[in-house]
């Protein structure tokens, strides 16, 4: 599976309809708590890991992918 890192703002634009995207603070909390796969670059900016269909990857899915 190919994964790609995108910014939180890009994730909000790609994944949600206009006006329905969660606040960036919420997405950062999801990343910090492991709800979705992502992280923080050395610059301090957060990113979200997405798959080739543009969907976020949950920590459970990531565990299944790496447990082959």
C-alpha positions in Angstrom: 0.0 0.0 0.0 1.3 3.4 -1.0 1.0 6.1 1.7 1.4 9.8 1.2 1.8 12.7 3.7 -0.4 15.7 3.3 -1.0 18.8 5.4 -4.0 19.1 7.7 -5.5 21.8 5.5 -5.1 19.7 2.4 -6.7 16.8 4.2 -9.7 18.9 5.2 -10.1 20.1 1.6 -9.7 16.6 0.0 -11.6 14.5 2.6 -14.6 16.7 3.5 -17.3 18.7 1.8 -17.0 22.5 2.2 -18.3 23.6 5.5 -18.3 20.1 7.1 -14.6 19.7 7.8 -13.5 19.4 11.4 -11.4 22.1 13.0 -7.7 21.7 12.5 -7.3 21.4 16.3 -9.6 18.4 16.2 -7.5 16.7 13.5 -4.3 17.4 15.5 -6.0 15.8 18.6 -6.9 12.8 16.4 -3.2 12.5 15.3 -1.9 12.9 18.9 -4.3 10.3 20.3 -3.7 7.8 17.4 -7.2 7.9 16.0 -5.7 8.6 12.5 -2.1 8.0 11.3 0.0 11.1 11.0 2.6 13.0 12.9 4.6 16.1 13.2 7.5 17.2 11.1 10.7 18.7 12.5 9.2 22.1 11.6 6.3 21.5 14.0 3.7 21.2 11.2 1.3 18.3 11.4 0.6 15.9 8.6 -1.9 13.1 7.9 -1.0 9.8 6.2 -3.4 8.9 3.4 -3.7 5.9 1.1 -3.8 5.9 -2.7 -7.6 6.6 -2.6 -7.0 9.7 -0.5 -8.5 8.1 2.7 -6.9 8.6 6.1 -5.3 5.6 7.7 -6.4 4.6 11.2 -3.9 3.2 13.6 -5.8 -0.1 13.5 -5.5 -0.3 9.7 -1.8 0.5 10.0 -1.3 -2.3 12.5 -3.0 -4.8 10.2 -0.8 -3.6 7.2 2.4 -4.0 9.1 1.5 -7.3 10.7 1.8 -9.5 7.6 
